[in-house]
Amino acid sequence: MTGQMDDTGGSTGESRAYRDTAQVDLRHGAASPPRQRDTQVVGPPPTGSAVADPVPSPRAIPGDSGPVAAQASEYDQMRAVERHLDEILAAVPEPDPIELAVLDAQGLLCAEEVISSRALPAFDQAALDGYAARAEDLLGATPIAPIELAVVGESVAGAGAPSSIGPGLALKVTAGAMLPAGADVVVPAVWTDQGAVRVGVHADPPAGSYVRRAGDDVAPGDPAVQVGTPIGPAQISLLAAVGRERVLVRPRPRIAVLCAGTELVDVGTAPAPGQIVDVNSYALAAAARDAGAQAYRSGILPSDRRRLTEVLESQLLRSDLVLIAGTFASGGFDMVQEALAELGEMRFGQVTMHPGPAQGFGRLGRDQVPVICVPGEPVAALVSFEVFVRPAIRLMLGKRQLFRRTVQAIAGQPLVSPLGYRQYLHGMVMRHPDGGYVVEPVGDGTEALLARMARANCLIVIDEDVTEVAAGGLVTVMPLLLGG
Amino acid sequence: MTGQMDDTGGSTGESRAYRDTAQVDLRHGAASPPRQRDTQVVGPPPTGSAVADPVPSPRAIPGDSGPVAAQASEYDQMRAVERHLDEILAAVPEPDPIELAVLDAQGLLCAEEVISSRALPAFDQAALDGYAARAEDLLGATPIAPIELAVVGESVAGAGAPSSIGPGLALKVTAGAMLPAGADVVVPAVWTDQGAVRVGVHADPPAGSYVRRAGDDVAPGDPAVQVGTPIGPAQISLLAAVGRERVLVRPRPRIAVLCAGTELVDVGTAPAPGQIVDVNSYALAAAARDAGAQAYRSGILPSDRRRLTEVLESQLLRSDLVLIAGTFASGGFDMVQEALAELGEMRFGQVTMHPGPAQGFGRLGRDQVPVICVPGEPVAALVSFEVFVRPAIRLMLGKRQLFRRTVQAIAGQPLVSPLGYRQYLHGMVMRHPDGGYVVEPVGDGTEALLARMARANCLIVIDEDVTEVAAGGLVTVMPLLLGG
């Protein structure tokens, strides 16, 4: 009933596409499910209600119109989402760790075991402002029967040579000040009369109280920051404290973002009839950055064949991953497919997802750089990014959690989905006053609606074997938190 | 029983600090609660169990040791967390919007109403691959009784001049191709026999099906991106589509991060006895970046008085906010306080929080730049950042949600907290297998434990009027997601 993005087991996808969905449909009170021939998943539509709707319904939409899907017996050649994702994840390289200044390492994963050569704290010190003293001198002190000590001086944090105290003496100290020799306790100032020459102490804290001992936090030889730890402000604090100015980290993968299509013009150009503005190199570069990559927007691929190959080759040399948006499977842009094929094994095919069945992947050039091709339609391009590219970037970053966390939400209205396709709908998910979540689609899932996509805060994921979700039914929702 | 960070109502904090806590203590099975004089909140400790613990207990720790807290009748001069926060939030400026290239605007809030001068799509086009035709020619077509049309040609996305079709004719089209004049429907390829010269159509979709009409997404004059919208990949996609290369946004506030203390040495220097490494300028710069600011780490303030003022003045000129970590309230570094006071009204005082009661705030220089001073102890510095600085940065960014979301979690072990102080403990929050969250503190809350702080993923917030939370009790937890 729900798509499970966290499930990377690729082998179940296709078999699940054949599962009988009558039970699911009936449970949600849908009309009798459309009868499908056993081997035909995307079949000719009945001339029933779905097609007669004045607004095209996602249910009536074939996820694909290419020759593969059209010949039902070749359905096996279509790939499940998980299978395509698995191939990509198995192929992306692990970039070599690099050493960066600690502040530049922010947000990255530590790639070394940082062993402290120092003790933290470096010396015994007062944990707070008060009086350093000897615990044995204070036994039995109370507010009613205070014990008086002679104050021999004052020590502040940062002062070098510590004094020492003997029996009956105290040293006024500030938090972080070195403990004088002979002292084994710091009496907090509020438990005293705060005298300057003599001090009346109202409590008898045991030896060791309010004293930070050298090495209490980190002893020399202790691991301070471990391999795989994400470096945030607290880790940067600790790295600085153990004296590290630089640290070895998993680098941000360098991703070249390109787009292909003779209909494309750059954003600064007014499009002629039939032309459209290149939005994908912007949107995908932004998405790649948000996922943690160092993204380079390389723009529209040239239409000159020789220049095209030159651009591709140079991007392969300088990138850990190349991302190309374009309408590859539709014919008409085979020049790009040809140019890619010359550089290595590249496979274009249909993945059972909507939007965006036309996907491509290969490893090209001398360094076998992974190249991911996504559809040129901008909504499909960003959905494909979420499904295939973001997990690949996170894998290259060394993150353990590759996929966005999903939640179950109540569908605020009926949802329909093509059988055999995993459907991703942009939606708006909200907390329900009674707990849990409610989700509403922001579009009808059929069109390149950028304005609606821009209002969405989640993707609704409807599994391959589900064709309808009734209002009130549960669906899987993937919140699209930026940077999350 | 729980601290409510989202509550910015400042007036209740102090009165709550006077509330009788005997009931709370008894409910949690503590020994007879310490008797407090009516006007004294931080009083001399009994020589009871808390003090006799071999490990110092947070309950026994006075949150403050300065003269203000010591004189119980002056407790009113201590400030509640909310009151200090309110003063800061009321004083931070709203930086003027700036125009940035759309990719540089990522993560910022749009500061203009972006009106589209274009229609999206710009022309009627095929929504998917198939055959453009006239709906009236297809009436009654089914797989059993297909209707044949003559294919007059093929049109791909990006092709300029559209053809036109008459009765009985079809044009093969790819998704995004201009619709030929005369056509009012696109028949998906899978609902045809995909003929090249003649095509057999198996369905009769109504007029308008699978056609994207010009302006369906955005009509000329429509608002594309509105004021206050966070700019992510989808908004960048939309901005590019309406032809915008640049956009007006709320800029990242420029924050200078400095630290004060004669005990400080730079991270590259081996500290002499009594000296400690400056970790705060690194950690706070990282935290400020994580919160969305453009942070400049300016390091340790000079000890030369003239140079000190020069550095402060130059930072005030180039910053939207100045953040200084140092142990101001403890005496010994009054030179910095003096230098700040020369530049405007600066107030140092005690805030009823632990760690980090010693806080300062003012607006200095010709431009009345806000200056926030936080304690020099690194754990207290980062806690103070969370409580006071991060909300201020988010306010300057124009974010509506200033505070981290909090959750209620079950305390995995008993927690103690000083009466009258809001206690922030670093903790590790985990999902409970049965639902909800469980939290464990990573330290005992009393010491500058950087290594433990680095393992934490949340702050546990214990309200001013709570001194003990039993294991199994609910506490407020603030997950510290990076960038979240």
Interface residues (C-beta under 8 A of the other chain):
Chain A: V42 P44 P45 T47 V51 A52 D53 P54 P56 A60 I61 P62 D64 S65 G66 P67 A69 A70 V102 L103 Q106 G107 L120 P121 A122 F123 A127 L128 D129 G130 G140 A141 T142 P143 V156 A157 G158 A159 G160 A161 P162 T174 A175 G176 A177 M178 P188 A189 V190 W191 Q194 H202 A203 D204 P205 P206 G208 S209 Y210 R212 D216 D217 V218 D222 A224 V225 T229 P230 G232 P233 A234 Q235 I236 S237 L238 L239 A240 A241 G243 R244 E245 G261 T262 E263 L264 V267 G268 A270 P271 A272 P273 G274 Q275 I276 V277 D278 V279 N280 Y282 A283 L284 A285 A286 A287 R289 D290 R297 T327 S330 G331 G332 G376 E377 P378 L382 F385 T446 E447 A448 L449 L450 A451 R452 M453 A454 A456 L480 L481 L482 G483 G484
Chain B: V42 G43 P44 P45 T47 V51 A52 D53 P54 P56 A60 I61 P62 D64 S65 G66 P67 A69 A70 V102 L103 Q106 G107 L120 P121 A122 F123 A127 L128 D129 G130 T142 P143 V156 A157 G158 A159 G160 A161 P162 T174 A175 G176 A177 M178 P188 A189 V190 W191 Q194 H202 A203 D204 P205 P206 G208 S209 Y210 R212 D216 D217 V218 D222 A224 V225 T229 P230 G232 P233 A234 Q235 I236 S237 L238 L239 A240 A241 G243 R244 E245 G261 T262 E263 L264 V267 G268 A270 P271 A272 P273 G274 Q275 I276 V277 D278 V279 N280 Y282 A283 L284 A285 A286 A287 R289 D290 R297 T327 S330 G331 G332 G376 E377 P378 L382 F385 T446 E447 A448 L449 L450 A451 R452 M453 A454 A456 L480 L481 L482 G483 G484
